[in-house]
Amino acid sequence: MKKRFYITTPIYYPSAKPHLGNAYCTVLCDIFARYKRLRGFDCFFLTGTDEHGMKIEKNAKAVGKDPQTFVDEIVSIFKKLWELLEISNDDYIRTTEKRHTDVVQKVFSKLLEKGDIYLGEYEGWYCKECEAFWTETQVGKEHLCPDCHRPVETAKEEAYFYKASKHVDEILKLYNDNPKFLTPESRKNEMINTFIKPGLGDLCVSRTSFSWGVPVRERAGHVVYVWLDALTNYISALGYGSDNDSLFKKYWEDEECEIIHVLGADITRFHAIYWPMFLKSLNLRMPDREFVHGLLMMKDEKMSKSKGNIINPFPLVERYGVDSIRYYLAREINFGSDGSFTPQQFVERINADLVNSYGNLLNRTLGMINKYFDGVVPLYQSDATPFDKPLEDFALSTIKMYESLFDDLKITDALACVNELVNRGNKYIDETMPWVLAKDESKKDQLASVMNHLVNVIYIASMLYKPVLTHASDEAFNQLNVSEDLRTYNKIYEFGCVGGQKINKGQPLFPRLDAEEEIKQIQIMMSENH
């Protein structure tokens, strides 16, 4: 395993307010960054906004604002949402910042000097929504954009082009030599069969039909095409090409750092084909992984601002708390596959996992310790009941499986393991029947062992939940009265390390949701967005 990690979200397009789909990707990246830091690794986490292009210029004009004022207002809402969701990003890059635009201009000049960019004229099918040109083959007989499926139109203008065809073999070699470079596997097959095999044309990298972009220094009237501009954020944020490039050396140049881009399916082509090409032209290393998360769907349709079928995350967080929203996004929707949000699924998941399983295990255990041991957690002893060793083994194997899955970005599966451990703890209560042991003075040691084992299972589960549950895990530690020296990840390998302290039983971690009432409340929130 590498020593350092650099994880990035895609930079979001601030053409309208953020929605739950944007929050989904950012929350999952935050969970990964928190997990790595929890385990003692150095992890740099970047997010930001992609603020140039025709659509921004058009939307700003429609509301009577200049583009910079328009994006400033929307970016402030993105930042408020990340604060509300307790996103722990180390930096926030905006493509309108000077530190970014300077790097974009330098990159463009370098590629031009190298001969990888040339001036020509483009005539083809253009999608205004995606700001992308397509070939006749790609748009098909219906003349629809292959990404967003909206109608395209013919367009012609002077433009600079990047010689993508020159680097095709290098990209195929990259895929072949690094099976984990682009996952899930289906995305790699899509890149090869849909875009590369039919014949990859050179990429248009400048525009003259609008002005809201990074000016090309070499030719007046041209602005850098949005994708060359946007993709550069991953290195501009680290100080590439500037006097202050220490972060770039640490998180990009150093092979001891694992670079992970997390992105949505709709921008895979630019990240998986063109971004590696640009890096190759700049003589820079490749990212280690490009992980394509699925889309968050609403009624079988992708959640998107332009379709108006979005959920505003602000009232959701305000009503149910940040932990519930973070947990739902990470646990309900398998990271890497498409998922859907429904009010019923949300309420069921919170009640099943956080109320009935995790919260209930803590509540029952603390109640029994108060009742049977005057609120003091008994010290660890081994094999007092036939169920103790199997529970310990299960807990320790859960930690190993959790780490293995998390390191491979299988975050949903990792959290399912923790949920299984919590359920195993609840089952252990049924197996050992503490209420029966309490009636027999000769079984006091067995009862004591059961209480200690339950506390240690909750302690381990709470530590494993910590990257997701930014409040409940610490509250569980507080109620168990876990000492500060034990609130460190590596201690969870020592089963039985928690014991001897007096507990502080408090309120349940998560209130039970009234399904009928809460489904109705969420439906009201959803209807208010239309």
C-alpha positions as CSV (number, residue, x, y, z in Angstrom):
1,M,0.0,0.0,0.0
2,K,1.2,3.5,-0.8
3,K,2.0,6.1,1.8
4,R,-0.2,9.0,0.6
5,F,-3.4,9.4,-1.2
6,Y,-4.8,12.1,-3.5
7,I,-8.6,11.8,-4.1
8,T,-10.6,14.2,-6.2
9,T,-14.3,14.6,-7.0
10,P,-15.2,15.8,-10.5
11,I,-15.5,19.6,-10.4
12,Y,-19.1,20.5,-10.5
13,Y,-20.8,22.7,-13.1
14,P,-22.5,25.7,-11.3
15,S,-25.2,26.3,-13.8
16,A,-27.8,25.9,-11.1
17,K,-27.9,25.0,-7.4
18,P,-26.4,21.7,-6.2
19,H,-28.6,18.7,-5.6
20,L,-28.4,15.3,-3.9
21,G,-26.6,13.8,-6.9
22,N,-23.7,16.2,-6.5
23,A,-23.7,15.6,-2.7
24,Y,-23.5,11.8,-3.3
25,C,-20.1,11.8,-5.0
26,T,-18.6,14.4,-2.6
27,V,-19.8,12.5,0.5
28,L,-18.4,9.2,-0.8
29,C,-15.0,10.8,-1.5
30,D,-15.1,12.5,1.9
31,I,-15.8,9.1,3.5
32,F,-12.8,7.6,1.7
33,A,-10.5,10.5,2.8
34,R,-11.7,10.3,6.4
35,Y,-11.1,6.5,6.4
36,K,-7.5,6.9,5.2
37,R,-6.8,9.7,7.7
38,L,-8.4,7.6,10.5
39,R,-5.9,4.8,9.7
40,G,-3.0,7.3,9.9
41,F,-2.4,7.9,6.2
42,D,-1.8,11.3,4.6
43,C,-4.7,12.0,2.3
44,F,-5.3,15.2,0.2
45,F,-8.9,15.6,-0.8
46,L,-9.9,18.1,-3.6
47,T,-13.2,19.3,-4.9
48,G,-14.3,22.4,-6.8
49,T,-16.3,24.0,-9.6
50,D,-15.9,24.1,-13.4
51,E,-17.1,27.7,-14.1
52,H,-16.5,28.5,-17.8
53,G,-18.4,27.7,-21.0
54,M,-21.3,28.7,-23.1
55,K,-24.0,27.4,-20.8
56,I,-22.8,29.5,-17.9
57,E,-22.7,32.6,-20.2
58,K,-26.2,31.9,-21.4
59,N,-27.7,31.2,-18.0
60,A,-26.1,34.3,-16.5
61,K,-27.5,36.5,-19.3
62,A,-30.9,35.0,-18.8
63,V,-31.0,36.4,-15.3
64,G,-29.4,39.7,-16.1
65,K,-26.0,39.0,-14.4
66,D,-22.4,38.9,-15.6
67,P,-21.0,35.3,-15.6
68,Q,-18.6,35.9,-12.6
69,T,-21.4,37.2,-10.4
70,F,-23.6,34.3,-11.5
71,V,-21.1,31.6,-10.6
72,D,-20.0,33.4,-7.4
73,E,-23.5,33.1,-6.0
74,I,-24.0,29.4,-7.0
75,V,-20.5,28.5,-5.7
76,S,-21.3,30.0,-2.3
77,I,-24.3,27.5,-2.1
78,F,-22.0,24.6,-3.0
79,K,-19.6,25.6,-0.3
80,K,-22.5,25.9,2.2
81,L,-23.7,22.5,1.3
82,W,-20.2,20.9,1.8
83,E,-20.0,22.6,5.2
84,L,-23.4,21.3,6.1
85,L,-22.4,17.8,5.1
86,E,-19.1,18.2,7.0
87,I,-17.0,17.6,3.9
88,S,-13.3,17.5,4.9
89,N,-11.8,18.7,1.6
90,D,-8.3,20.1,1.8
91,D,-8.8,22.5,-1.1
92,Y,-11.6,23.9,-3.3
93,I,-10.5,24.8,-6.8
94,R,-12.5,27.2,-9.0
95,T,-11.6,27.4,-12.7
96,T,-12.1,31.2,-12.6
97,E,-9.2,31.6,-10.1
98,K,-6.0,33.1,-11.4
99,R,-4.0,30.2,-10.0
100,H,-6.0,27.9,-12.3
101,T,-6.2,30.1,-15.4
102,D,-2.5,30.7,-15.4
103,V,-1.8,27.0,-15.5
104,V,-4.4,26.3,-18.2
105,Q,-2.6,28.9,-20.4
106,K,0.8,27.4,-19.7
107,V,-0.5,23.9,-20.5
108,F,-2.1,25.1,-23.8
109,S,1.2,26.8,-24.8
110,K,3.2,23.7,-23.9
111,L,1.0,21.4,-26.0
112,L,1.1,23.9,-28.9
113,E,4.9,24.1,-28.8
114,K,5.1,20.3,-28.7
115,G,3.0,20.1,-31.9
116,D,0.2,18.2,-30.1
117,I,-2.2,21.1,-30.8
118,Y,-2.8,22.7,-34.2
119,L,-5.1,25.3,-35.7
120,G,-7.9,24.2,-38.0
121,E,-11.6,24.6,-38.7
122,Y,-14.3,22.5,-37.1
123,E,-17.5,21.6,-38.7
124,G,-19.6,18.9,-37.0
125,W,-22.5,18.1,-34.7
126,Y,-22.4,20.2,-31.5
127,C,-24.3,19.6,-28.3
128,K,-24.9,22.8,-26.4
129,E,-25.7,21.1,-23.1
130,C,-22.5,19.0,-23.0
131,E,-20.4,21.6,-24.9
132,A,-19.1,18.7,-27.1
133,F,-18.6,18.1,-30.8
134,W,-19.6,14.7,-32.1
135,T,-19.0,12.8,-35.4
136,E,-21.8,11.6,-37.8
137,T,-21.4,8.1,-36.5
138,Q,-21.7,9.1,-32.9
139,V,-24.9,11.1,-33.2
140,G,-26.6,8.5,-35.4
141,K,-29.6,8.9,-37.7
142,E,-31.5,10.7,-35.0
143,H,-28.8,13.3,-34.5
144,L,-28.8,12.9,-30.8
145,C,-25.9,13.6,-28.4
146,P,-24.6,10.2,-27.2
147,D,-24.1,11.5,-23.7
148,C,-27.3,13.4,-22.8
149,H,-29.5,12.2,-25.8
150,R,-30.6,15.8,-26.7
151,P,-30.7,17.0,-30.3
152,V,-27.4,18.3,-31.7
153,E,-26.9,20.9,-34.4
154,T,-24.3,21.6,-37.1
155,A,-21.6,24.1,-36.2
156,K,-18.5,25.5,-37.9
157,E,-15.8,27.7,-36.5
158,E,-12.0,28.2,-36.4
159,A,-10.6,26.1,-33.6
160,Y,-7.4,24.5,-32.2
161,F,-7.3,20.8,-32.2
162,Y,-5.5,18.3,-30.0
163,K,-3.9,15.3,-31.9
164,A,-5.8,12.6,-30.0
165,S,-5.3,10.1,-32.8
166,K,-1.6,10.2,-32.1
167,H,-2.0,8.8,-28.6
168,V,-4.6,6.0,-29.0
169,D,-2.2,3.1,-28.8
170,E,-0.8,4.6,-25.5
171,I,-4.3,4.7,-24.0
172,L,-5.1,1.1,-25.0
173,K,-1.7,0.1,-23.4
174,L,-2.6,2.0,-20.3
175,Y,-5.9,0.0,-20.0
176,N,-4.2,-3.3,-20.7
177,D,-1.3,-2.8,-18.3
178,N,-3.4,-1.4,-15.5
179,P,-6.7,-3.4,-15.1
180,K,-7.7,-1.2,-12.1
181,F,-7.1,2.1,-13.9
182,L,-10.7,2.5,-15.0
183,T,-13.4,0.7,-13.0
184,P,-16.0,-0.7,-13.2
185,E,-14.8,-2.9,-16.0
186,S,-17.9,-2.0,-18.1
187,R,-16.7,1.6,-18.4
188,K,-13.4,0.5,-20.0
189,N,-15.2,-1.7,-22.5
190,E,-17.5,1.3,-23.3
191,M,-14.5,3.6,-23.9
192,I,-12.9,1.1,-26.3
193,N,-15.9,-0.1,-28.2
194,T,-17.9,3.2,-28.4
195,F,-15.2,5.8,-28.8
196,I,-11.8,4.4,-29.7
197,K,-12.6,1.5,-32.1
198,P,-14.9,3.4,-34.4
199,G,-12.0,5.9,-34.9
200,L,-11.1,8.6,-32.5
201,G,-11.0,12.0,-34.1
202,D,-8.8,14.9,-33.0
203,L,-10.3,16.9,-30.1
204,C,-11.4,20.5,-30.5
205,V,-9.7,22.4,-27.7
206,S,-10.6,26.0,-28.3
207,R,-13.8,28.0,-29.1
208,T,-14.6,31.4,-30.7
209,S,-18.4,31.4,-30.5
210,F,-18.4,32.6,-26.8
211,S,-16.0,34.5,-24.6
212,W,-16.6,33.1,-21.1
213,G,-13.4,31.0,-20.8
214,V,-9.6,31.1,-20.4
215,P,-8.2,33.2,-23.3
216,V,-5.7,31.5,-25.6
217,R,-2.6,33.7,-25.5
218,E,-1.5,32.8,-28.9
219,R,-4.6,33.8,-30.8
220,A,-7.1,36.6,-30.0
221,G,-10.8,35.6,-29.9
222,H,-10.1,32.0,-28.8
223,V,-10.9,30.6,-25.4
224,V,-9.7,27.2,-24.1
225,Y,-12.4,24.6,-24.7
226,V,-14.0,23.7,-21.4
227,W,-12.6,20.1,-21.1
228,L,-9.0,21.0,-21.4
229,D,-9.7,23.9,-19.0
230,A,-11.6,21.7,-16.5
231,L,-9.4,18.6,-16.4
232,T,-6.3,20.7,-15.6
233,N,-7.8,21.5,-12.2
234,Y,-6.4,18.3,-10.8
235,I,-2.8,19.6,-11.2
236,S,-3.5,23.4,-11.0
237,A,-4.8,23.0,-7.5
238,L,-1.5,21.4,-6.5
239,G,0.5,24.2,-7.9
240,Y,1.7,22.6,-11.1
241,G,3.7,25.1,-13.2
242,S,3.9,27.7,-10.4
243,D,6.6,28.8,-8.0
244,N,4.7,27.1,-5.2
245,D,4.6,23.5,-6.4
246,S,5.5,21.6,-3.2
247,L,2.0,20.0,-3.1
248,F,2.4,18.9,-6.8
249,K,5.7,17.2,-6.0
250,K,4.2,15.5,-2.9
251,Y,0.9,14.3,-4.3
252,W,1.5,14.0,-8.1
253,E,5.1,13.5,-8.9
254,D,5.9,11.1,-6.0
255,E,5.1,7.5,-6.9
256,E,4.4,6.8,-3.2
257,C,1.2,8.7,-3.6
258,E,-1.9,6.9,-5.0
259,I,-4.0,9.3,-7.2
260,I,-7.7,8.5,-7.4
261,H,-10.2,10.4,-9.6
262,V,-13.8,9.7,-8.8
263,L,-16.2,10.8,-11.6
264,G,-19.7,10.4,-12.9
265,A,-20.5,8.1,-15.9
266,D,-21.4,11.1,-18.1
267,I,-17.8,12.5,-18.0
268,T,-15.9,9.2,-18.3
269,R,-14.8,9.8,-21.9
270,F,-12.9,13.0,-21.1
271,H,-11.3,11.5,-18.0
272,A,-10.5,8.1,-19.3
273,I,-9.3,9.0,-22.8
274,Y,-8.3,12.7,-23.1
275,W,-7.0,13.4,-19.6
276,P,-4.3,10.6,-19.8
277,M,-3.4,11.9,-23.3
278,F,-2.9,15.4,-22.0
279,L,-0.7,14.1,-19.1
280,K,1.3,12.0,-21.6
281,S,1.9,15.2,-23.7
282,L,3.1,17.0,-20.6
283,N,5.3,14.1,-19.6
284,L,3.4,13.6,-16.3
285,R,2.4,10.4,-14.6
286,M,-1.0,8.9,-14.9
287,P,-3.6,8.7,-12.1
288,D,-3.6,5.2,-10.4
289,R,-7.4,4.9,-10.6
290,E,-10.4,6.5,-12.3
291,F,-13.4,5.2,-10.4
292,V,-16.8,5.8,-12.1
293,H,-19.6,6.0,-9.6
294,G,-23.2,5.3,-10.7
295,L,-25.9,7.9,-11.2
296,L,-28.4,8.8,-8.5
297,M,-31.8,8.3,-10.2
298,M,-35.3,9.7,-9.6
299,K,-38.2,7.7,-11.0
300,D,-35.8,5.8,-13.4
301,E,-34.3,9.1,-14.7
302,K,-30.9,10.6,-13.9
303,M,-31.2,13.3,-11.3
304,S,-30.2,16.5,-13.1
305,K,-30.6,20.3,-12.8
306,S,-31.8,20.6,-16.4
307,K,-34.5,18.0,-16.0
308,G,-35.7,19.6,-12.8
309,N,-36.1,16.3,-11.0
310,I,-33.7,17.0,-8.1
311,I,-33.8,16.8,-4.3
312,N,-32.6,19.7,-2.4
313,P,-30.2,18.3,0.2
314,F,-30.5,21.2,2.6
315,P,-34.0,20.5,4.1
316,L,-33.1,16.8,4.2
317,V,-30.0,17.4,6.4
318,E,-31.8,19.9,8.5
319,R,-34.6,17.4,9.3
320,Y,-32.7,14.1,9.6
321,G,-29.2,15.2,10.6
322,V,-25.9,14.9,8.7
323,D,-25.2,11.3,9.8
324,S,-28.4,9.9,8.5
325,I,-27.9,11.5,5.0
326,R,-24.2,10.5,4.8
327,Y,-25.1,6.9,5.9
328,Y,-28.0,6.6,3.4
329,L,-25.9,7.8,0.4
330,A,-23.0,5.4,1.2
331,R,-25.0,2.4,2.3
332,E,-28.1,2.3,0.1
333,I,-26.5,3.0,-3.3
334,N,-23.8,0.6,-4.3
335,F,-20.8,2.7,-5.1
336,G,-20.0,2.1,-8.7
337,S,-23.6,1.2,-9.7
338,D,-26.7,3.4,-10.5
339,G,-29.0,3.9,-7.5
340,S,-32.2,5.6,-6.7
341,F,-33.6,7.8,-4.0
342,T,-37.1,7.2,-2.7
343,P,-38.6,8.4,0.5
344,Q,-39.6,4.9,1.5
345,Q,-36.0,3.5,1.0
346,F,-34.5,6.3,3.0
347,V,-36.8,5.9,6.0
348,E,-36.5,2.1,5.9
349,R,-32.7,2.2,5.7
350,I,-32.3,4.6,8.6
351,N,-34.8,2.7,10.8
352,A,-33.3,-0.7,10.0
353,D,-29.6,0.0,10.3
354,L,-29.1,3.0,12.5
355,V,-32.2,2.7,14.8
356,N,-32.9,-1.0,15.1
357,S,-29.4,-2.4,14.7
358,Y,-26.7,0.1,15.8
359,G,-28.6,2.4,18.1
360,N,-30.6,-0.4,19.7
361,L,-27.4,-2.5,20.4
362,L,-25.9,0.4,22.2
363,N,-29.0,1.2,24.2
364,R,-29.7,-2.4,25.2
365,T,-26.1,-3.0,26.3
366,L,-25.8,0.2,28.3
367,G,-29.2,-0.6,30.0
368,M,-28.0,-4.0,31.0
369,I,-24.6,-2.7,32.3
370,N,-26.5,-0.2,34.5
371,K,-28.9,-2.9,35.7
372,Y,-26.4,-5.7,36.4
373,F,-23.1,-4.0,37.1
374,D,-24.1,-0.5,38.5
375,G,-23.0,1.1,35.3
376,V,-19.4,-0.2,35.3
377,V,-18.2,-2.2,32.2
378,P,-16.7,-5.5,33.4
379,L,-13.1,-6.3,32.3
380,Y,-12.4,-8.6,29.5
381,Q,-12.1,-12.4,30.0
382,S,-11.9,-15.0,27.3
383,D,-14.1,-18.1,26.6
384,A,-16.5,-17.5,29.5
385,T,-19.3,-18.6,27.2
386,P,-19.2,-20.8,24.1
387,F,-20.3,-17.8,22.1
388,D,-17.4,-15.5,23.1
389,K,-14.6,-16.7,20.8
390,P,-16.8,-16.9,17.7
391,L,-17.9,-13.3,18.3
392,E,-14.3,-12.1,18.7
393,D,-13.2,-14.0,15.6
394,F,-16.1,-12.4,13.6
395,A,-15.2,-8.9,14.8
396,L,-11.6,-9.3,13.9
397,S,-12.4,-10.8,10.5
398,T,-14.8,-7.9,9.9
399,I,-12.0,-5.4,10.4
400,K,-9.8,-7.1,7.8
401,M,-12.7,-7.4,5.3
402,Y,-13.7,-3.7,5.9
403,E,-10.1,-2.5,5.2
404,S,-9.8,-4.7,2.1
405,L,-13.1,-3.4,0.6
406,F,-12.5,0.2,1.6
407,D,-9.0,0.2,0.0
408,D,-10.6,-1.0,-3.2
409,L,-13.3,1.8,-3.0
410,K,-16.0,-0.7,-2.3
411,I,-17.4,1.6,0.3
412,T,-20.9,0.3,0.3
413,D,-19.7,-3.3,0.9
414,A,-17.4,-2.2,3.6
415,L,-20.3,-0.5,5.5
416,A,-22.4,-3.7,5.0
417,C,-19.7,-5.6,6.9
418,V,-20.0,-3.2,9.8
419,N,-23.8,-3.6,9.7
420,E,-23.3,-7.4,9.8
421,L,-21.0,-7.0,12.9
422,V,-23.7,-5.0,14.7
423,N,-26.4,-7.6,13.8
424,R,-24.0,-10.3,15.0
425,G,-23.8,-8.4,18.3
426,N,-27.6,-8.3,18.6
427,K,-27.7,-12.1,17.8
428,Y,-25.1,-12.6,20.5
429,I,-27.5,-11.2,23.1
430,D,-30.2,-13.7,22.0
431,E,-27.6,-16.5,22.2
432,T,-26.2,-15.7,25.6
433,M,-29.6,-14.5,27.2
434,P,-28.1,-12.2,29.8
435,W,-31.4,-11.9,31.6
436,V,-31.2,-15.6,32.3
437,L,-27.5,-15.5,33.4
438,A,-28.4,-12.6,35.8
439,K,-30.7,-14.9,37.8
440,D,-27.9,-17.3,38.6
441,E,-25.2,-15.9,40.9
442,S,-22.8,-18.7,39.8
443,K,-22.9,-17.3,36.2
444,K,-21.9,-13.8,37.2
445,D,-18.6,-14.2,35.3
446,Q,-20.4,-15.3,32.2
447,L,-22.7,-12.3,32.4
448,A,-19.7,-10.0,32.9
449,S,-18.0,-11.5,29.9
450,V,-21.1,-11.0,27.8
451,M,-21.3,-7.3,28.7
452,N,-17.6,-6.7,27.9
453,H,-17.9,-8.5,24.6
454,L,-20.9,-6.4,23.7
455,V,-19.1,-3.2,24.6
456,N,-16.1,-4.1,22.5
457,V,-18.3,-5.0,19.5
458,I,-20.0,-1.6,19.7
459,Y,-16.5,0.1,20.2
460,I,-15.2,-1.6,17.0
461,A,-18.3,-0.9,15.0
462,S,-18.3,2.8,16.1
463,M,-14.7,3.1,15.0
464,L,-15.5,1.5,11.6
465,Y,-18.5,3.8,11.2
466,K,-16.5,6.9,12.1
467,P,-15.7,8.0,8.4
468,V,-19.4,8.1,7.8
469,L,-21.1,8.9,11.1
470,T,-19.3,12.1,12.1
471,H,-21.3,12.6,15.2
472,A,-22.9,9.2,16.3
473,S,-19.6,7.4,16.5
474,D,-18.2,9.9,19.0
475,E,-21.5,10.0,20.9
476,A,-21.3,6.2,21.2
477,F,-17.7,6.5,22.5
478,N,-19.0,9.2,25.0
479,Q,-21.8,7.0,26.3
480,L,-19.4,4.0,26.6
481,N,-17.0,6.5,28.3
482,V,-14.1,5.3,26.0
483,S,-10.8,6.9,27.1
484,E,-9.0,9.2,24.7
485,D,-6.1,6.8,24.3
486,L,-8.5,4.2,23.0
487,R,-10.1,6.5,20.4
488,T,-7.5,5.6,17.9
489,Y,-8.0,3.1,15.0
490,N,-5.2,0.7,15.7
491,K,-6.7,-0.2,19.1
492,I,-9.6,-2.0,17.6
493,Y,-7.3,-4.9,16.7
494,E,-7.0,-5.6,20.5
495,F,-10.4,-7.1,21.3
496,G,-11.2,-6.6,24.9
497,C,-9.2,-3.4,25.3
498,V,-12.3,-1.5,26.5
499,G,-13.5,-2.3,30.0
500,G,-13.4,-1.1,33.7
501,Q,-14.9,2.4,33.1
502,K,-18.3,3.7,34.3
503,I,-20.7,4.4,31.4
504,N,-22.6,7.6,30.6
505,K,-25.9,6.3,29.2
506,G,-27.5,9.1,27.1
507,Q,-30.3,9.5,24.6
508,P,-30.7,7.0,21.7
509,L,-28.3,7.8,18.9
510,F,-31.0,7.9,16.3
511,P,-34.8,8.6,16.9
512,R,-37.1,6.1,15.2
513,L,-38.7,7.6,12.1
514,D,-42.5,7.3,11.8
515,A,-42.5,5.8,8.2
516,E,-45.9,7.2,7.1
517,E,-45.2,10.7,8.4
518,E,-41.6,11.0,7.2
519,I,-42.3,9.7,3.7
520,K,-45.0,12.4,3.5
521,Q,-42.5,15.0,4.7
522,I,-39.9,14.0,2.1
523,Q,-42.5,14.0,-0.7
524,I,-43.3,17.6,0.2
525,M,-39.6,18.5,0.1
526,M,-39.4,16.9,-3.4
527,S,-42.5,18.7,-4.7
528,E,-41.1,22.0,-3.6
529,N,-38.2,21.7,-6.1
530,H,-40.5,21.7,-9.1
